[in-house]
């Protein structure tokens, strides 16, 4: 099976525990997704992920058409790493690794995504023309919002921030 690969890194001015608490909470994912995707977590709200957890979403990635997305949390190593895999959704393969590493500036967060589109998407052509661009736009949006949430506020304001 042919798959595509995206890797994104970002420094978060927060402790690894603060970063973990925020990013491992599925309820915070909508805040990091472009509004145009109409992203909504539809499973019961649970603040702490666990291995085997199934999370369901509604999302409209293409022309505003809603679709169901179901992921499973397959690996959790707090506060350093968790992995989600798509069970149902727009990809033939979706494997998303979330890595957290303490660094002098706070926490280095690395997202690694392996994905493959189904054959009816014409594989590599669709990826190059549309899917990779859309995924990069989503991660760019996420990067900007993480900057606003964690990197552009004073320590006093950060204390007031709810996770």
N, C-alpha and C positions, 0 to 999 in steps of 0.2 A: 504494500500500500504506500502510495506517495503521500507525504505530509508536508505541511509548511510550518514555519517556525518564526516566532516573534519573541524577542527578549527586550524588556524595558527595565531600567534602573532609576531609582529616585532616592535622594537623601531626605529623610523625614526628621525634622527637629523635635524629636520626642524619644523617650526611652523605648527600648525594645518591648517592654511590657505595655506601654501606652499604645504603641503601634499595633501590637498583637491584639490587644483588647478591641481596638477599632476595626481592623481589617478582618478579623476572624468572626465578627458579628455580621451575619447575613442581612440584618436590618439596616446596615449602613451602606449596602451596595447601591441602592437606588440613588443615593446622594452623589455617587461617583459615576453615574451613567447619564449620558445626554438625555435631556427631557424629550427630545424628538423620538426616542425609542420606546416611550411609554412603559418603562420598566416597572414591574410590580412583583414583589415576592408574594406568592399566594399560599405558601405553606405556613403552618403555625409559627409565630415568631419565637425563636429561640436565640438567646444571646451568645451562647457558647457552642461552637461547632464540635462535632465528635465524629470519629471514624464510623462510616456506615450511614451517616445522616443523609437523608434525601431532601433536597430543597427544590421547590417548584416555583416557577416564575411565569409571568406573561411578559412578552416583549414584542415590539414591532420594528424589527430591523430593516425590513424592505417595504417601501411604499406605504408605511403605516399599517400594514396588514398584521394583526395580532397572531402570535403563535405561542405555543406552550414550550417551555424549556425546563428540563429536569436534570439536575446534577446530583452526583453522589460525592460526598467527602470521603476520599479513599485513604488518606494518610494525614495524621495530625501529630506534630511534634512541637508542642508549645515551648517557648514563644518563637521558634525558629522557622517552622515550615508547615504548610498544609497544601493538599492537592485536591482539586475537584475535577471530576470527569463527567462529561455530558452523557446522559442515558437516553434522553429524547430531546431533539432540537434540530437546528438548521445544519449541523455539521455531521459528516460521517464519523469524524473523530474530533474530540475536543478534550485536551488534557492540559490543565492550567495549574502550574506550580507557583506558589507564593512563598518567597524566601525572605527572612528577616535576619539582619546581622548587625550587632552593635558596632558602631564606629564613633570616633571622637565627636563628630557633628550631631550624633543622635542614632538613627537607625538607617541602614541601607536596605531598601526594599527592592527585590528583584522579582519580576513577573516573567515566567517562561511559559509560552503557550505553543503546544503542538496541535495543529488542526489540519483537517482534510475536508474538502467539500465533496458532496455526493456527485456521482457521475452525471446526473442531469444538469449540474451547474457548469458542465464542460471543463471541469477540473482547473488546470493551470491558467487557462485563458480568463476565466471568471475571477480567479484569485487575483491575477495581475491587474485586471481592469476595475474590479469592484471590491472584493472581499478584503484584501490586504489594506487597501486605502481606508475602508470603513473601520477595520480594526485599529489601524493607526490613529484615526480620528477619535475613536472611543478612548484609546489609551492617552492621547493628547488631552482630551477633555478631563479625564481622570487625573492626569498630572497637574493640570491647572487647578483643579479643585482641592487636591491634596496640598498644593502650595498655599492656597487660601486658608485651608483648615489648620495646617500645622506649621507652616513656615513663614507666615506673614503676620503672626499675632504675638503679642508680648507674653511673657511667662505669666503675668497676672491674669490676662484674658484667658490663657490656656487653662488655668485652674477652674474657671467658670464653665468651660466647655464640657458638655455632657457626651459621654461615649455611648 
